[in-house]
Amino acid sequence: MRRLFFSVLALSLCCFAQAQTEGTLHFMNGLPQVVYNNPAFVPRYRFSLGLPGSSVFALYGNSGFSYNDLGVTRNTQGEQTVNLTSFYNSLKDKNYFTQAVQAELFRWSMRVDARFYFTWNISVKGYNRFMVPRDLLGLAIVGTEPFIGRSAQLAPELESMTYLENAFGGSYAITKDLTVGARFKLLKGVTSITTENSLFSLTLDDSYNMTVQGSLDTRTSGINELDTVDFDPAASYRRYRQNNGFALDVGATYRLFDRLTVGASLTDMGSIKWRNDTYNYSLDPAKANYTFRGIDINQVVNNEATLQADLDSLEQKFVLDEKPMGAYRSPLPGKAYLSGVYEVRRNFTAGMVLAFEKFRGRFSPALTLGANKHFGRRMSAAVSYTIASRSANNLGLGWSLNLPPFQFYVVGDNLLRLPLTLATRGEINSYVNSMQYFNMRLGINWVWGWSKPQEKRTDATPKQKWIDLLFNR
């Protein structure tokens, strides 16, 4: 089990990245998925249906570095060199790698009447965040000399969860200017790794004596039994259903005047209580400490096993304690959005979105400026500029082709820069090498009834009103 646990940690370092927020999606009000950022938003289509594949989402963010920070150069002989000192200087004290994935299994949304819009979706979600301390990489790059007289913080942290979300919600127009919305989410956890506490420090004094200290409190659910030979997913299904949780999304929009609408929302406010296959991995700080006072060269010459004795003592003091535990609770990465959208002219809007993600006491901000244009009912396009994950070169794109009952779409932050780089330079290496933030959502929706808010009927019968709402007659 220990090998599996640390294999997950190593894999996380390679593929995990900051801020699970979508800026460009805010401007694509022709998509039913726009309600995921703010439950008070009302999509343009009056009825939509989503089946598996209607919405697939992936996000990568890296607050630490890009490939360009490695300072890779090539000499006249074609040999590559890396400027590791420059790379080390570019790092923050804590460098976060975040990865998120989502996939809709089912979605149904419709305008019930002139004021109420209903949504229901079932999705599978995954979130992973890995923190790497600058000092940990610094030991390998610059050695121990910079740490003389102080402590180097070497402990990474990992947060990972996969779960199933069943969400019911809707928006309601209180007045012609104010709309409020909420979505209640029932959660079923699948797997979890959470770091409650992690400390591993290395202290060097002026005599080069090294003292290492450690403490750890990491909890997992649904991970330990994956390492057993007789693990049967089908037989274990009921146990995985024991992990229950709840979350809430709330939001509102307000039209300040005819052309300007502002919005605010809080999403994923909740947690999951993990009960299935829960294990704790810990280090006792009272035991996990050791001082290494160097090697006597005379003992090395005489083949005395001093170094091996030090290594054996170090290993004994830092043995990971693995044991089953009771239930524990972990929060979802909550998000907040503040937005303002101005209608420049009919079917053309521009605005700004300020987004935050809060997770384990850390705030990750992102800012998006964007514009959207509807080309009749058949096509909609958006462009955006996003600052996130310490990167400011993110050009986003949103596009949908509406051929009712089908709607094809793709939307994402830092998505537009990929084709632009390919068109202007004939390659994508410069795009990949400088990328620190990227997200994309794509799929196919079933849609009916393009909404025309400016058209109101007062003389229609109740039956005719339902026909108008669903089919825009």
C-alpha positions in Angstrom: 0.0 0.0 0.0 2.9 2.4 0.8 4.3 2.0 -2.7 0.8 2.8 -4.2 0.4 5.8 -2.0 3.7 7.4 -2.9 3.2 6.4 -6.6 0.1 8.6 -6.5 2.1 11.4 -5.0 4.8 11.1 -7.8 2.2 10.9 -10.5 0.5 14.0 -9.1 3.6 16.1 -9.5 3.7 15.3 -13.3 0.1 16.1 -14.2 -1.6 18.2 -11.6 -1.9 22.2 -11.8 -4.6 26.6 -9.9 -8.1 28.0 -9.7 -10.8 25.8 -11.1 -12.7 28.6 -12.6 -14.0 29.3 -16.1 -14.0 32.9 -17.3 -15.0 32.7 -21.0 -18.0 30.5 -20.1 -19.6 33.6 -18.5 -20.1 35.2 -21.9 -21.6 32.2 -23.6 -25.2 32.7 -22.5 -26.4 30.6 -25.4 -25.1 27.5 -23.6 -27.1 25.7 -21.0 -23.9 25.1 -19.0 -23.6 28.9 -18.3 -25.6 28.3 -15.1 -22.6 26.4 -13.6 -20.9 29.7 -12.9 -24.0 31.4 -11.6 -27.3 29.7 -10.9 -29.1 32.9 -11.5 -28.1 33.0 -15.2 -30.9 32.3 -17.7 -29.7 30.5 -20.9 -31.1 31.7 -24.2 -32.6 28.3 -25.1 -35.8 27.5 -23.3 -35.3 23.8 -23.2 -32.2 21.7 -23.3 -31.2 18.1 -22.7 -27.8 16.7 -22.1 -26.7 13.0 -22.4 -23.3 11.5 -21.7 -20.8 13.5 -23.7 -22.9 16.7 -23.8 -20.3 18.5 -21.6 -16.7 17.4 -21.0 -14.4 19.7 -19.1 -10.7 19.7 -18.3 -8.5 22.3 -16.6 -4.7 22.6 -16.0 -3.0 25.4 -14.0 0.6 25.8 -12.8 1.4 28.7 -10.5 5.0 27.7 -10.3 6.7 27.9 -13.7 6.5 27.2 -17.4 8.9 25.4 -19.6 10.5 28.7 -20.7 11.6 29.3 -17.1 14.1 26.5 -17.5 16.1 28.7 -19.8 16.8 26.0 -22.3 19.4 27.1 -24.9 21.2 25.3 -27.8 24.8 25.9 -28.7 26.4 25.7 -32.2 26.9 22.0 -31.8 23.2 21.5 -31.2 23.7 20.6 -27.5 21.0 21.8 -25.1 21.7 23.4 -21.7 19.3 24.3 -18.9 19.7 27.4 -16.6 18.5 25.7 -13.4 19.6 28.7 -11.2 17.2 31.0 -13.3 14.5 28.4 -12.9 15.0 28.2 -9.2 14.8 32.0 -8.9 11.5 32.0 -10.7 9.8 29.8 -8.2 7.5 30.9 -5.4 7.9 29.5 -1.8 4.9 27.3 -2.6 4.1 26.2 -6.1 0.7 24.8 -6.9 -0.3 22.4 -9.7 -4.0 21.9 -10.2 -6.0 19.6 -12.4 -9.7 19.3 -12.7 -12.0 17.2 -14.9 -15.8 16.9 -15.3 -18.2 15.0 -17.5 -22.0 15.3 -17.6 -23.9 12.1 -17.4 -27.3 13.7 -17.7 -28.8 17.2 -17.8 -32.3 18.7 -18.2 -33.2 22.3 -18.1 -36.2 24.3 -19.1 -38.0 27.6 -18.6 -41.1 26.7 -16.6 -42.8 30.1 -17.0 -41.8 33.7 -17.6 -40.0 33.9 -14.2 -38.7 30.4 -13.3 -36.0 28.5 -15.1 -35.3 24.9 -13.8 -32.1 22.8 -14.0 -31.1 19.3 -13.1 -27.7 17.7 -13.8 -25.8 14.6 -12.9 -22.0 14.9 -13.4 -18.8 13.0 -12.4 -16.0 15.3 -11.2 -12.4 15.1 -10.2 -10.1 17.6 -8.6 -6.4 17.3 -7.7 -4.0 19.9 -6.3 -0.3 19.3 -5.5 2.0 21.8 -3.7 5.8 21.6 -4.2 7.9 23.8 -1.9 10.7 25.9 -3.5 13.2 24.6 -1.0 12.6 21.0 -2.1 13.7 21.8 -5.6 16.4 24.1 -4.3 18.3 21.3 -2.5 18.8 19.5 -5.8 19.6 22.7 -7.8 21.7 24.9 -5.5 22.7 22.5 -2.8 22.6 23.1 1.0 24.7 26.2 1.3 21.8 28.7 0.9 20.1 27.0 3.9 22.9 27.4 6.4 21.4 29.1 9.5 17.8 28.5 8.6 15.3 25.7 7.9 14.4 24.4 4.5 10.7 23.4 4.2 10.6 20.3 2.1 7.1 18.8 2.6 4.8 18.6 -0.4 1.0 18.5 0.0 -1.6 16.6 -2.0 -5.4 17.1 -2.3 -7.4 14.8 -4.5 -11.0 13.8 -4.8 -13.4 12.2 -7.3 -17.1 12.2 -6.8 -20.6 12.0 -8.3 -22.8 15.2 -8.3 -26.6 15.2 -8.5 -27.7 18.8 -8.6 -31.2 20.5 -8.6 -31.7 24.2 -9.0 -33.2 27.1 -10.8 -33.4 30.8 -11.2 -36.3 33.1 -10.4 -37.0 36.7 -11.6 -38.1 38.6 -8.5 -38.5 41.8 -10.6 -37.7 42.7 -14.2 -34.2 43.7 -13.0 -33.4 41.3 -10.2 -33.0 37.5 -10.7 -31.8 35.1 -8.0 -30.8 31.5 -8.3 -29.7 28.4 -6.2 -28.6 24.9 -6.8 -28.6 22.1 -4.2 -26.1 19.3 -4.8 -26.2 15.7 -3.4 -22.6 14.3 -3.5 -21.3 10.7 -3.6 -17.6 10.4 -3.0 -15.5 7.8 -4.8 -11.9 8.4 -3.8 -10.1 10.9 -1.6 -6.5 11.9 -0.5 -6.3 14.8 1.8 -3.3 16.3 3.6 -4.4 17.6 7.0 -0.8 18.4 8.1 2.6 18.0 6.4 6.0 19.1 7.7 9.5 18.0 6.7 12.3 20.5 7.5 16.0 20.4 7.1 18.1 22.7 9.4 21.8 23.3 9.0 23.9 25.1 11.6 27.3 26.8 11.0 29.1 23.5 11.6 27.1 21.8 8.8 25.3 19.6 11.3 21.9 18.7 9.7 18.7 18.2 11.6 15.7 16.7 9.9 12.2 16.9 11.5 8.9 15.6 10.1 5.2 15.3 10.9 2.4 14.0 8.7 -1.3 13.5 8.8 -2.7 12.3 5.5 -6.1 10.6 5.1 -7.4 8.5 2.2 -10.7 6.9 1.2 -11.2 4.2 -1.4 -7.4 4.0 -2.1 -6.1 1.3 0.2 -8.2 -1.5 -1.1 -7.2 -0.8 -4.7 -3.8 -2.5 -3.8 -5.4 -5.7 -2.7 -5.2 -8.7 -5.0 -8.9 -9.7 -4.6 -10.4 -6.2 -5.1 -13.7 -6.5 -7.0 -15.1 -3.1 -8.1 -18.6 -4.6 -8.6 -18.7 -6.1 -5.1 -17.3 -2.9 -3.6 -19.9 -0.6 -5.2 -22.2 -0.4 -2.2 -19.3 0.5 0.2 -18.4 3.4 -2.0 -21.9 4.7 -1.8 -21.3 5.4 2.0 -19.4 8.6 1.2 -22.1 11.3 1.3 -21.9 15.0 1.0 -23.9 18.2 0.2 -23.0 21.5 -1.5 -24.9 24.6 -2.5 -24.6 27.2 -5.2 -26.2 30.6 -4.8 -26.2 33.6 -7.1 -28.0 36.8 -8.3 -28.0 39.2 -11.2 -29.1 42.7 -11.3 -29.7 45.1 -14.2 -28.4 48.4 -13.1 -29.8 50.1 -16.2 -30.9 49.1 -19.6 -27.5 47.9 -20.9 -25.5 46.9 -17.8 -26.1 43.8 -15.7 -23.9 42.8 -12.8 -23.8 39.3 -11.1 -22.4 37.6 -8.1 -22.3 33.9 -7.1 -20.8 31.4 -4.7 -20.5 27.8 -5.9 -19.5 24.5 -4.4 -20.0 25.5 -0.8 -20.0 22.1 0.9 -18.1 19.0 1.8 -18.0 15.2 1.6 -17.9 12.8 4.6 -15.7 9.8 3.8 -16.6 6.5 5.4 -15.4 3.8 3.0 -11.9 2.3 3.3 -10.5 5.2 5.3 -6.8 5.1 6.2 -4.5 7.4 8.0 -0.8 7.8 7.3 1.2 9.7 9.9 4.6 10.6 11.3 5.0 11.3 15.0 6.9 14.6 15.3 8.3 13.5 18.7 9.9 10.5 17.0 10.5 11.7 13.4 13.6 13.9 14.1 17.3 13.2 13.7 20.6 15.1 13.7 23.4 14.1 11.3 26.7 15.4 12.5 28.9 14.4 9.6 31.3 11.6 8.8 34.7 11.0 10.4 36.9 10.4 7.4 39.2 8.1 9.5 36.3 5.8 10.2 35.5 5.7 6.5 39.1 4.8 5.7 39.0 2.1 8.3 35.7 0.7 6.8 33.7 1.4 9.9 30.0 1.4 9.1 29.2 4.9 10.6 27.3 6.2 7.6 25.2 3.0 7.3 24.4 3.3 11.0 23.2 6.9 10.5 21.0 5.8 7.5 19.5 3.0 9.6 18.7 5.3 12.4 17.1 7.8 10.0 15.0 5.1 8.5 13.8 3.8 11.8 12.7 7.3 13.0 10.8 8.1 9.8 8.7 4.9 9.5 5.3 5.8 8.2 2.5 4.7 10.5 -0.4 3.2 8.4 -3.7 2.3 10.0 -7.5 2.3 9.5 -9.4 5.2 10.8 -12.9 6.5 11.3 -14.8 8.8 9.0 -13.4 12.2 8.1 -14.7 15.2 6.2 -13.1 17.2 3.4 -14.3 20.4 1.8 -14.9 21.1 -1.9 -12.9 23.8 -3.6 -15.4 26.7 -3.3 -15.5 29.4 -5.9 -16.8 33.0 -6.1 -17.6 35.0 -9.2 -18.2 38.8 -9.6 -19.3 39.9 -13.1 -20.4 42.9 -15.1 -21.7 42.6 -18.7 -22.6 45.6 -20.9 -24.8 45.3 -24.0 -22.9 47.3 -26.6 -25.6 46.7 -29.1 -28.3 44.0 -29.8 -26.7 40.5 -29.6 -23.2 42.0 -28.8 -22.0 42.2 -25.2 -18.7 42.9 -23.4 -17.7 42.6 -19.8 -15.5 41.4 -17.0 -15.4 38.5 -14.6 -13.4 38.3 -11.4 -13.2 34.8 -10.0 -11.8 33.3 -6.8 -11.2 29.7 -5.7 -10.9 29.0 -2.0 -9.5 25.7 -0.8 -7.8 24.8 2.4 -7.4 28.5 3.3 -5.8 29.5 0.0 -7.4 32.0 -2.4 -6.6 31.7 -6.1 -7.8 34.7 -8.1 -8.4 35.0 -11.9 -9.5 37.9 -14.0 -11.2 37.6 -17.4 -12.2 40.3 -19.9 -14.5 39.1 -22.7 -17.0 39.9 -25.5 -19.7 37.8 -27.1 -21.6 38.1 -30.4 -24.7 36.2 -31.5 -24.9 35.8 -35.3 -28.6 35.2 -35.3 -29.8 32.0 -33.8 -27.3 29.8 -35.7 -23.9 30.8 -34.2 -22.4 32.5 -31.2 -18.8 33.4 -30.6 -16.8 34.9 -27.7 -13.2 36.0 -27.2 -11.5 36.7 -23.9 -8.3 37.6 -22.1 -7.5 36.0 -18.7 -5.0 36.5 -16.0 -4.6 33.4 -13.8 -1.9 31.1 -12.3 0.7 33.9 -12.4 0.3 34.0 -16.2 -1.0 36.9 -18.4 -0.9 35.5 -21.9 -4.2 33.6 -21.9 -6.5 34.3 -24.9 -9.8 32.5 -24.6 -12.4 31.4 -27.2 -16.0 30.4 -27.1 -17.9 29.1 -30.2 -21.3 27.4 -30.7 -23.1 26.2 -33.8 -26.8 25.9 -33.3 -28.6 23.5 -35.6 -31.7 22.6 -33.5 -32.1 20.2 -32.0 -28.3 20.0 -31.9 -25.9 22.5 -30.5 -22.1 22.0 -31.0 -19.8 24.0 -28.9 -16.3 24.5 -27.5 -15.3 27.2 -24.9 -12.2 27.7 -22.9 -9.6 30.1 -21.4 -6.2 30.2 -23.2 -7.8 28.3 -26.1 -7.6 31.0 -28.8 -3.8 31.4 -28.5 -3.3 27.8 -29.8 -4.6 28.4 -33.3 -3.2 31.9 -33.4 0.3 30.5 -32.6 -0.1 27.8 -35.2 -1.2 30.3 -37.9 1.4 33.0 -37.2 4.4 30.7 -36.5 3.6 27.4 -38.1 4.2 25.6 -34.9 2.8 25.2 -31.4 6.0 24.7 -29.3 6.0 28.4 -28.2 2.4 28.0 -27.0 3.1 24.8 -25.0 6.4 26.1 -23.6 4.8 29.3 -22.1 1.5 27.7 -21.0 0.7 27.8 -17.3 -3.1 27.9 -17.4 -5.6 26.2 -19.7 -9.2 25.0 -19.6 -11.7 23.7 -22.1 -15.3 22.6 -22.2 -16.9 21.0 -25.2 -19.8 18.8 -26.2 -23.2 18.5 -27.9 -26.5 19.7 -26.4 -30.1 19.0 -27.4 -31.8 22.4 -27.5 -35.2 23.9 -28.4 -36.8 27.3 -28.3 -34.5 30.3 -28.8 -35.5 32.9 -26.3 -36.5 36.5 -27.3 -36.9 38.4 -24.1 -37.9 41.6 -25.8 -41.1 39.9 -27.2 -44.0 39.5 -24.7 -47.5 38.2 -25.4 -50.3 39.3 -23.1 -53.3 37.8 -25.1 -52.2 34.2 -25.4 -54.0 31.3 -23.7 -52.2 29.2 -21.1 -51.8 26.4 -23.6 -50.4 28.9 -26.2 -48.0 30.3 -23.6 -46.5 26.8 -23.0 -46.1 26.3 -26.8 -44.4 29.7 -27.0 -42.0 28.9 -24.2 -40.9 25.6 -25.6 -40.9 26.3 -29.3 -40.7 30.1 -29.6 -43.7 30.4 -31.8 
